[in-house]
Amino acid sequence: MNPSQETQAQHTQRQDDASHAPDFAHLPGGAKAALEAVLMVLDEPATEEELAAGVGLTVDAVRTLLAELQRDYNGYTVKAPEVESASSAGIGSSPRGFELRNIAGGWRIYSRTEFADIVGKYVLEGQTARLTQAALETLAVIAYRQPVSRARVSAIRGVNVDSVVRTLAQRGLIEDAGTDPESGAILYRTTSYFLERMGISSVGDLPHLSPHLPGLDGIAEFYDAGTM
């Protein structure tokens, strides 16, 4: 291929790319917001090439938008040469609680390191501390009766526990333990995270209930007999 043919081929390719380029004009925030939306759902860093392919932009365009998002998150929305002429109210917003990092060639949104203690406390303590009474009661039934189905837990508590079980599973306190061979119902058990939060090495270390439930000797046999 001679130089003139190569130039024509490149021109044709650019026209073809332009015809297939997504139109961001109708979206709130345009292309930058579209890229931000993709960044928000990443569970691992993505390269500029991967982001460009996913959003439908050129790598150069993505690189420019990433730099703008970094400035936005850091609280800088005015270019350096314009800062002196900008009013204090127009320089930008305060830094966000998250930032856009480029780690080993990949981009991803992270919470700022300055908030590590706060975030860590929320993740490790806050969610469990805010369990409702209903969730705590359901968790106790599962812990002592595991593996157990939702239907059995509902029968023991006398209320529907579907939403509570989903919450406990999302918090990492219970997990799927297979299915009941007779009914096909999903069985649940507590997780290693539950043991960690309880400060015990196994469910065998849970306190015995019988001393706290006078007159209910044989309750396990009662439930197993299916007379709930």
C-alpha positions in Angstrom: 0.0 0.0 0.0 1.5 3.4 -1.0 1.3 6.5 1.2 -1.7 8.0 -0.5 -3.6 4.7 -0.2 -2.7 4.4 3.5 -3.9 8.0 4.1 -7.2 7.3 2.4 -7.6 4.1 4.4 -7.0 5.9 7.6 -9.4 8.6 6.6 -12.1 6.0 5.8 -11.5 4.3 9.2 -11.9 7.6 11.0 -15.2 8.3 9.2 -16.4 4.8 10.1 -15.4 5.3 13.7 -17.2 8.6 13.8 -20.4 7.2 12.4 -20.4 4.5 15.1 -19.4 6.8 18.0 -22.1 7.0 20.7 -24.1 10.2 21.1 -23.7 11.5 24.7 -25.5 14.8 24.1 -28.8 13.4 25.4 -27.2 12.1 28.6 -26.9 14.2 31.8 -23.2 15.1 32.1 -22.3 13.8 28.7 -19.3 11.6 28.0 -17.6 12.4 31.3 -20.6 11.3 33.3 -20.9 8.1 31.1 -17.3 7.2 31.9 -17.9 8.0 35.6 -20.9 5.6 35.6 -18.7 2.8 34.3 -15.9 3.5 36.8 -18.5 3.3 39.6 -19.2 -0.4 38.9 -15.7 -1.6 38.5 -14.6 -4.3 41.0 -11.0 -4.1 39.7 -8.8 -1.5 37.9 -9.4 -1.1 34.1 -6.9 0.2 31.6 -7.6 3.2 29.4 -8.0 0.9 26.4 -10.6 -1.2 28.2 -12.5 1.9 29.3 -12.4 3.4 25.8 -13.7 0.2 24.3 -16.5 0.0 27.0 -17.7 3.6 26.7 -17.1 3.9 22.9 -14.5 6.7 23.0 -10.9 7.0 21.8 -8.1 6.3 24.3 -7.0 10.0 24.1 -10.6 11.2 24.9 -10.8 8.8 27.9 -7.4 9.9 29.1 -8.5 13.5 29.1 -11.8 12.7 30.8 -10.0 10.7 33.5 -7.8 13.7 34.3 -10.9 15.9 34.5 -12.6 13.5 36.9 -9.5 13.4 39.1 -9.6 17.2 39.3 -13.3 17.2 40.1 -12.9 14.6 42.9 -10.0 16.6 44.3 -12.0 19.8 44.4 -10.4 21.5 41.4 -12.7 22.5 38.6 -10.8 25.5 37.3 -7.7 25.1 35.1 -4.5 26.4 36.7 -4.1 29.6 34.5 -7.6 30.6 35.4 -7.4 30.2 39.2 -6.2 33.8 39.9 -9.1 35.3 38.0 -11.7 32.9 39.4 -13.8 33.8 42.4 -13.3 31.8 45.6 -16.8 30.4 45.1 -16.1 29.3 41.6 -12.8 27.5 42.0 -14.6 24.2 42.8 -16.3 22.1 45.4 -14.6 20.4 48.4 -12.7 17.2 47.8 -14.9 14.1 47.7 -14.7 11.2 50.1 -13.5 9.1 47.1 -10.7 9.5 44.5 -9.8 8.2 41.1 -6.5 6.3 41.2 -4.3 4.9 38.5 -2.7 1.8 39.9 -0.4 -0.4 37.8 -1.9 1.0 34.6 -5.5 0.5 35.7 -8.1 3.1 36.8 -10.6 2.6 39.6 -12.5 4.7 42.2 -11.4 4.2 45.8 -12.4 5.8 49.1 -9.7 8.3 50.2 -7.0 6.9 52.4 -7.6 9.7 54.9 -11.0 8.1 55.7 -9.6 4.5 56.1 -10.3 4.4 59.9 -13.9 5.6 59.4 -14.6 3.2 56.5 -13.0 0.3 58.3 -15.1 0.9 61.4 -18.2 1.0 59.3 -17.4 -2.2 57.4 -16.2 -4.2 60.4 -18.5 -2.9 63.1 -21.2 -0.6 61.9 -23.3 -3.0 59.8 -23.4 -5.8 62.4 -24.2 -3.2 65.2 -27.2 -2.0 63.3 -28.9 -5.4 62.9 -32.5 -5.2 63.9 -34.0 -7.3 66.7 -35.7 -9.4 64.1 -32.4 -10.0 62.4 -30.7 -10.9 65.6 -33.4 -13.4 66.5 -33.3 -15.0 63.1 -29.5 -15.2 63.2 -29.8 -16.9 66.6 -32.2 -19.5 65.3 -30.0 -20.3 62.3 -26.9 -20.5 64.6 -28.5 -23.0 66.9 -30.5 -25.0 64.3 -28.1 -25.0 61.4 -28.3 -26.2 58.7 -31.9 -25.0 58.6 -34.3 -23.8 55.9 -36.1 -20.4 55.8 -39.4 -22.2 56.3 -38.2 -23.9 59.5 -36.9 -20.5 60.8 -40.2 -18.8 59.9 -42.1 -21.6 61.8 -39.9 -21.2 64.9 -40.2 -17.4 64.9 -43.8 -17.3 63.8 -43.2 -14.7 61.1 -41.9 -14.6 57.5 -38.1 -14.2 57.5 -37.3 -14.0 53.8 -36.1 -10.4 53.8 -34.2 -10.9 57.0 -32.4 -14.0 55.7 -31.3 -12.0 52.6 -30.0 -9.2 54.8 -28.0 -11.7 56.9 -26.6 -13.3 53.8 -25.6 -9.9 52.3 -23.8 -9.1 55.6 -21.8 -12.3 55.3 -23.2 -13.8 58.5 -24.9 -16.8 56.9 -24.4 -18.8 53.7 -26.0 -21.4 51.5 -25.4 -24.9 53.0 -27.0 -27.0 50.2 -30.6 -28.2 49.9 -32.8 -30.4 52.1 -32.9 -33.9 50.5 -36.6 -34.3 51.2 -38.1 -30.8 50.4 -35.4 -29.4 48.2 -35.4 -26.2 50.3 -32.2 -24.2 50.6 -30.5 -24.7 53.9 -28.5 -22.0 55.7 -25.6 -22.0 58.2 -23.5 -19.4 59.8 -20.1 -18.3 58.3 -16.6 -18.0 59.5 -17.2 -14.2 59.7 -20.0 -14.9 62.1 -17.6 -16.9 64.3 -15.1 -14.1 64.1 -17.7 -11.5 65.1 -18.8 -13.7 68.0 -15.2 -14.4 69.1 -15.5 -18.2 69.0 -13.8 -20.9 67.0 -16.8 -23.0 66.3 -20.6 -23.1 66.8 -20.0 -25.7 69.5 -18.7 -22.8 71.6 -22.1 -21.1 71.5 -23.6 -21.0 75.0 -26.1 -23.7 75.8 -29.7 -22.6 75.8 -31.2 -25.1 78.2 -30.2 -23.3 81.4 -32.0 -20.2 80.1 -35.2 -22.0 79.0 -36.6 -23.8 82.1 -39.3 -26.3 81.3 -38.3 -26.7 77.6 -36.3 -29.8 77.8 -36.5 -31.8 74.6 -37.5 -28.8 72.5 -35.1 -30.0 69.7 -37.0 -33.3 69.5 -40.3 -31.3 69.4 -39.2 -29.4 66.3 -37.7 -32.4 64.6 -40.9 -34.2 65.0 -42.5 -31.7 62.7 -45.1 -30.6 65.2 -44.4 -26.8 65.0 
